[in-house]
Amino acid sequence: MVAPSLSSLASRLPHGAVSMLEADRLAVSMDLWPRHILGLWSGKTPALPTAVVWPESTRDVQAIVAYAHATGTALVPYGAGSSVVGGASPTPGQLVVDLKRMARVLSIDDGARMARGCTSGQALSGGAVLSAGSWAFMMCVFAGAYAVAYFVRKFWN
Ligand SMILES: Cc1cc2nc3c(=O)[nH]c(=O)nc-3n(C[C@H](O)[C@H](O)[C@H](O)COP(=O)(O)OP(=O)(O)OC[C@H]3O[C@@H](n4cnc5c(N)ncnc54)[C@H](O)[C@@H]3O)c2cc1C
């Protein structure tokens, strides 16, 4: 079987859904991992993926996955690139699947309803925007942990 080309993938997707432009590849080349950011500051150019694709439907995603399977290409899903652990780090030869055009909310499950959007926001988001409430909360968390440690420290080796 002859491996399909990127242009054959483009022909199965909506117009403009595949880009090999350097600016587009650069935009999805990293997330907010501090090491990435420090690298940029020190003038290091990040590794760029071969191309970026923007699926709009499940059918588009199926076409992309079929292309990846046929060509042995690794896919890197990309949301907002706001992760801080370097997960979204494509390398040359890989294809970034940027999911921003699939922005419809289909359902909100019970877990999300219960958490009401609260994750580790007190420390990260609150800290980043210098929210006084978040800083006070985190001080209380650390002070509380220190106080509890006073009672349990004798069990430590
Ligand atoms: C200032 C700041 C504050 C933050 N505050 C919080 C906070 O309060 N709470 C919190 O939880 N996090 C916080 N974060 C972390 C970050 O926002 C989360 O990790 C966020 O959920 C990442 O989502 P993303 O769509 O940007 O993922 P990306 O960074 O694009 O991707 C993260 C990883 O998931 C993979 N991925 C992305 N989309 C998909 C998909 N559809 N299917 C499969 N894999 C996928 C990627 O390949 C990558 O490995 C904060 C980050 C910053 C910079």
The ligand as an ORCA input file, in Angstrom:
! r2SCAN-3c Opt
* xyz 0 1
  C      -1.178     30.502     35.112
  C      -1.696     29.086     35.057
  C      -2.653     28.713     35.953
  C      -3.143     27.409     35.944
  N      -4.097     27.089     36.825
  C      -4.588     25.846     36.852
  C      -5.615     25.495     37.756
  O      -6.098     26.308     38.508
  N      -6.053     24.232     37.744
  C      -5.566     23.283     36.869
  O      -6.019     22.143     36.882
  N      -4.590     23.589     35.994
  C      -4.098     24.841     35.965
  N      -3.124     25.151     35.065
  C      -2.605     24.121     34.153
  C      -3.294     24.109     32.777
  O      -4.188     25.156     32.600
  C      -4.001     22.795     32.641
  O      -3.037     21.778     32.593
  C      -4.897     22.731     31.405
  O      -5.946     21.876     31.748
  C      -4.227     22.260     30.160
  O      -5.208     22.243     29.099
  P      -4.822     22.537     27.612
  O      -6.060     22.357     26.776
  O      -4.105     23.850     27.485
  O      -3.842     21.318     27.301
  P      -2.480     21.343     26.497
  O      -1.443     22.109     27.255
  O      -2.737     21.757     25.093
  O      -2.165     19.789     26.540
  C      -1.861     19.121     27.763
  C      -1.631     17.641     27.455
  O      -2.872     17.004     27.107
  C      -2.803     16.502     25.786
  N      -4.130     16.824     25.219
  C      -4.642     18.058     24.978
  N      -5.898     17.956     24.492
  C      -6.173     16.613     24.434
  C      -7.300     15.864     24.030
  N      -8.413     16.454     23.582
  N      -7.234     14.509     24.088
  C      -6.122     13.893     24.547
  N      -5.025     14.559     24.969
  C      -5.048     15.900     24.913
  C      -1.626     17.198     25.116
  O      -1.006     16.406     24.106
  C      -0.684     17.388     26.288
  O       0.044     16.216     26.547
  C      -2.639     26.450     35.024
  C      -1.668     26.834     34.111
  C      -1.201     28.140     34.117
  C      -0.177     28.530     33.112
*
